[in-house]
Amino acid sequence: MTNRKKIAVLFSGRGSNFAHIVEHLHNKEIEVVFALTNNPDAKGISVAQNNGIPYGVVEPKNFDSREAYDATVVTTLNRYEPDLTVLAGFMRILTPIFTDQIKAINLHPSLLPRHKGLKAIEKSYADEHGEGGVSVHYVSSELDGGELILQKSLAKEGLSFEAYDEKIRSIEKEALREAIIQVAKENPKGLK
């Protein structure tokens, strides 16, 4: 029997953060028991397939409301009984149907509370601050407004947007990995 925490990962696109979690944490500190995407063409699906991780595709177009969609996501996640759900590039605004029932953390590519929502990397690069960065926070009903777990920053000076974007995507992976381990250690008897 294992004491590893069970996590589910939600993603929408390339799945690079999902792949990083699988490579560095899966079957070590934690066990990824399920992955879910809202995009049937997400490249991250192959990460689940290549690692034997159960996955599901739940497309928003099949639902009449965000609440109905979230209810199906919650039901699907609960089948796998994750201790924690990790939003790793999951491009959906979640309703209280999800946020009130699922313990989840989210990775966001800005130093919150700056630049909530979409285009955060672009907005962060263009703002008046000398540094940008990433945040990992608990998911709440307020968009990118949950309690912070950790942040990592980097200086913008001298960086082209492309270089800044690349550095942000690199520290995202470190931040997410550290936050998952931190949350697991803070809740040794289970994350729920």
C-alpha positions in Angstrom: 0.0 0.0 0.0 1.2 3.5 -0.8 1.0 6.7 1.0 1.4 8.8 -2.1 -1.1 11.5 -2.6 -3.5 11.0 -5.6 -3.9 13.9 -8.0 -5.9 14.6 -11.1 -4.6 17.0 -13.7 -6.7 19.2 -15.9 -5.3 20.7 -19.1 -6.4 22.3 -22.4 -3.4 22.3 -24.8 0.1 21.1 -25.2 0.2 19.4 -21.8 3.8 20.5 -21.2 3.1 21.2 -17.5 1.2 17.9 -17.2 4.2 16.1 -18.8 6.5 17.7 -16.3 4.4 16.5 -13.4 4.4 13.0 -14.8 8.1 13.0 -15.4 9.2 14.4 -12.1 6.4 13.5 -9.6 4.3 10.6 -10.9 4.9 7.4 -8.9 7.4 9.2 -6.8 5.9 11.9 -4.4 2.4 11.6 -5.9 0.4 9.4 -8.2 -1.5 10.9 -11.2 -4.7 8.9 -11.1 -6.6 10.8 -13.8 -6.2 13.5 -16.4 -9.0 15.5 -18.0 -9.1 18.0 -20.9 -11.8 20.1 -22.5 -10.1 19.9 -25.9 -10.3 16.7 -27.9 -7.3 17.8 -29.9 -5.1 18.6 -26.9 -1.6 17.3 -27.4 -1.5 16.5 -23.7 -3.7 13.5 -24.3 -0.7 11.7 -25.6 1.1 12.3 -22.3 -1.7 10.4 -20.6 -1.7 7.6 -23.2 2.1 7.2 -23.2 2.2 6.9 -19.4 -0.9 4.6 -18.9 -2.8 7.4 -17.0 -6.6 7.2 -17.4 -8.0 10.3 -19.1 -11.2 11.8 -20.2 -12.3 14.5 -22.7 -15.3 16.6 -21.6 -16.2 19.1 -24.3 -18.0 22.3 -23.2 -20.0 22.4 -26.5 -22.0 19.4 -25.2 -23.4 21.4 -22.3 -26.1 24.1 -22.0 -24.3 26.0 -19.2 -21.0 26.3 -17.5 -22.6 24.9 -14.3 -23.8 21.8 -16.2 -20.3 21.3 -17.6 -18.6 21.7 -14.2 -21.1 19.3 -12.6 -20.0 16.6 -15.1 -16.3 17.4 -14.5 -16.9 17.1 -10.7 -18.7 13.7 -11.1 -15.9 12.5 -13.4 -13.1 13.5 -11.0 -14.9 12.0 -8.0 -14.8 8.6 -9.6 -11.0 8.7 -9.2 -11.0 10.1 -5.7 -8.1 12.5 -6.1 -6.7 14.2 -3.0 -5.9 17.2 -5.1 -6.8 18.5 -8.6 -4.1 20.5 -10.5 -5.1 22.9 -13.2 -2.1 22.9 -15.5 -3.1 25.2 -18.4 -6.9 24.4 -18.1 -8.4 27.3 -20.0 -11.8 27.5 -18.4 -13.4 29.7 -15.8 -14.8 27.4 -13.2 -18.1 28.0 -11.4 -18.8 27.3 -7.7 -20.2 23.9 -8.7 -16.5 23.0 -9.1 -14.8 25.4 -6.7 -17.0 24.5 -3.7 -16.5 20.7 -4.1 -13.0 20.1 -5.5 -9.8 21.0 -3.8 -7.7 22.4 -6.6 -4.6 24.5 -7.3 -3.9 26.6 -10.4 -0.8 27.8 -12.1 -1.0 31.3 -13.5 1.7 33.1 -15.5 1.9 36.4 -13.6 2.6 37.7 -10.1 -1.0 37.7 -8.9 -2.9 39.8 -8.1 -1.5 41.4 -11.3 -2.9 40.3 -14.6 -5.7 37.9 -13.8 -7.3 36.0 -16.7 -6.1 35.7 -20.3 -3.0 37.1 -21.9 -1.2 37.4 -18.6 2.3 36.8 -20.0 1.8 39.6 -22.6 0.3 42.0 -20.0 3.1 41.2 -17.5 5.8 41.8 -20.1 4.3 45.1 -21.1 3.6 46.5 -17.6 5.6 49.1 -15.7 7.1 46.6 -13.2 10.7 45.5 -13.5 9.9 41.9 -12.9 7.2 39.3 -13.8 6.7 35.8 -12.8 4.3 33.0 -12.0 1.9 32.2 -9.2 0.4 28.9 -7.9 -2.8 29.4 -5.9 -5.8 27.5 -4.6 -8.8 27.7 -6.9 -11.7 29.7 -5.6 -14.8 31.1 -7.2 -13.0 34.3 -8.0 -10.9 34.1 -11.2 -7.2 33.8 -10.2 -8.2 35.0 -6.8 -7.6 32.1 -4.5 -5.1 32.0 -1.6 -1.5 32.1 -2.9 0.7 29.0 -2.3 3.9 30.3 -3.9 5.3 32.7 -6.5 8.5 32.8 -8.5 9.7 36.0 -10.1 12.2 37.0 -12.8 13.7 40.3 -14.0 12.4 41.5 -17.4 15.3 43.8 -18.1 17.0 43.1 -21.4 14.6 40.3 -22.4 12.8 40.2 -25.7 9.2 39.0 -25.4 10.1 35.6 -26.8 12.9 35.2 -24.2 10.6 36.4 -21.4 7.9 34.0 -22.5 10.3 31.1 -22.6 11.6 31.9 -19.1 8.1 32.1 -17.7 7.2 28.7 -19.2 10.3 27.3 -17.6 9.7 28.6 -14.1 6.0 27.6 -14.4 7.1 24.0 -14.3 9.3 24.5 -11.2 6.7 26.4 -9.4 3.9 23.9 -10.1 6.1 21.0 -9.0 7.1 22.7 -5.8 3.5 23.7 -5.0 2.2 20.2 -5.4 4.9 18.9 -3.0 4.3 21.7 -0.6 0.5 21.1 -0.5 1.1 17.4 0.0 3.4 18.0 2.9 1.1 20.5 4.5 -1.7 17.8 4.5 0.1 14.6 5.5 -3.1 12.8 6.3 -4.7 13.5 3.0 -5.3 16.7 1.0 -9.0 16.9 1.3 
